[in-house]
Amino acid sequence: MAGKIDAYVDCVSPYSYYAMLHLRKNRQALESHGVEVEFHPIFLGGVNVGSGNKPPWTLPAKASYSKFDQERACKYFGVPRIQPPDFFPILSILPQRCMIYIKDHFLREQFESTFLLLWEWMFYKNIDISKPEKLTELLQSNGYSDEEVQQILAAASSPTYKEALTRNTQRALDQGAYGAPWFWVRNAQGKEEPFFGSDRFAFMWQYLGLPFQDVAIVDKARL
């Protein structure tokens, strides 16, 4: 059995955070079945424009419901309650370009741990990571040298990494993406399908042919 999960995520998306946590938590089990997980930074704003979608916070009904959904999601995924800061949403282009550079030049764990910090600093520390000086502090806190930080930030302004983020975003759009997290999944038969959101993992496991335990209600008589 083999397969791959390509996860397209943006640090401006809380649901991308949940998805990344969940896939990393289950990575060892997935790899035991020959399933690889790879994270791809995208620009969610570009996905929304390209697909004609609108962010939940711009639609009153979705924004109202999101308050309940976020609290439930945080409880389910085992993280503290997220409270969007006053400056949310940010323009995520700079941090997302930086993440592509880091992915290209550092080990996978360094890339992923830095990615997770973007959400943690923004949602739990109320720090605007779209600002170069704050992003510098974040990178330094995760073990990057001053020289490495300068290289990362410089690369984010280069044509190479501007194009890389555009390319990742367009790849997701070409697959039908209309938000994040977006997944492109290949199963053992070589077939590929899209999945959306951080609450469709059971469908994904079924598609990959993985043995798993689904959510089940326990009969009160057995308690």
VENJO-V805853 format. One record per run of one state. SS is the DSSP state (H for helix, E for strand, L for the rest). FROM is the first residue (numbers start at 0). LEN is the number of residues. If there is no record, write none. Layout:
ss = <SS/SS>
from = <FROM/FROM>
len = <LEN/LEN>
This chain:
ss = <L/E/L/H/L/H/L/E/L/H/L/H/L/H/L/H/L/H/L/H/L/H/L/H/L/E/L/E/L/H/L/H/L>
from = <0/2/9/13/25/26/32/34/41/43/51/55/58/59/77/92/105/107/124/131/141/145/156/158/174/181/186/191/196/200/208/219/222>
len = <2/7/4/12/1/6/2/7/2/8/4/3/1/18/15/13/2/17/7/10/4/11/2/16/7/5/5/5/4/8/11/3/1>
